[in-house]
Amino acid sequence: MNNLLSNLPADLSEEVFQTLLSHDQLRIERIVSQGHTSPPQGWYDQDEHEWVLVLQGTGELMFEDGRVTRLSAGDYLNIPAHCKHKVSWTDPEQETVWLAIFYR
């Protein structure tokens, strides 16, 4: 058995992406951030839809239309394919653990 909140990486000098399950139409990732953001230039513009849940901590997503959405533990949202977005902030004081489900 595994636990999404255990065995968090000790070195968070960079954001950590871990694929938990991958299939033709589905990919599930655990992402661990601590003060990380997306690069200042460019947006995520994915061919897949993304359902994202914050399991621990807090983060903000910014969308190309200017919307900013803050997510805390238990909050989730669905990001349609090609909806341009980026991570604009994550809590620098604690790990933010995301569960991201990418699907077609």
N, C-alpha and C positions, 0 to 999 in steps of 0.2 A: 504494500500500500504506500502511496505517496501523499504528500500534503503540499499545497501550493504556497503555504506560508513558512514552510521549513526549508532548511538548507539554502537560505538566501546567500547570494555571493558576498564574500568578505570584501572583495575589491570592486568598488563601484566608481572607479576613475572614469569608466565609460558605462553607458546604459547597457544592460544585459538582456539579450533576447534568447529565449529557450523554446524550441519547438517541442511541444508535448505530444502532438498527434498530427499526422499529415496524411491526406487522402486526395484522390483526384479533384474533388469539389470542395474540400474542407481543410483548413489548417488551424490548429489551436496553439497559441503561444502564451508563455508567461513572460512578461516584461518587467524588469526591476529598474526603477529610476530613483535618483536622489539628487535633486537640483538640476537634472538634465532637461534639455529642450531640443527641439528640432533645429537643424541648421537655419541661420537667419534668412538665407536665400532659398527660394523654392518651397514647394508644397508636396505633401503626399497626394498622389493622383493615381489611385489603385484601380486595377481592373476588377478586383473583388469587392464585395460588400464587407464591412467590418463591424462586428458587434463587440463592444468593449465594456468591461466591468472593472471598476476599481475595487480590489479586495482589501487593500490597506493603504493608508496615506491619502494624499490629495494631489490632483493634477489639473491643469487647464488645457483645453483644446481650443484653438483658434481656427475659424473657418474663413475661406477666401472672401465671403460676403461681410466680414467684420465681426460676426458673432463670436463670443467667447463663452465657453461652457466650463464651469468648474465641477469636477467630479470628486467626491469623497467616498470613503468605504461604503460599499453597497450600491452606489450609483452606477447606472449603465446607460448606454445609448447605442443606436444603430447608425452607422455612417454608410450611406449608399455608395456604390462604386462611382468613381470619378468625382466625388464631392471633395474638393480640395481642402485639406486641413493640415494642421501641424500641432505639435505639443509646444505650448507657449510658456509653461511653467510647471515644475514639480517641486514638492516640498524639499528644501535643502537640509532640513533637520531630521528627516526620517525617510525610510524607504517607501516608495510608492510601488505597489505591486498591482499590475494590470493583468487581466485575462482577456486576450484578444482572440476572437473567432473570425476567421476570414472564410467567406463562402461565395460560391458562384450561383 
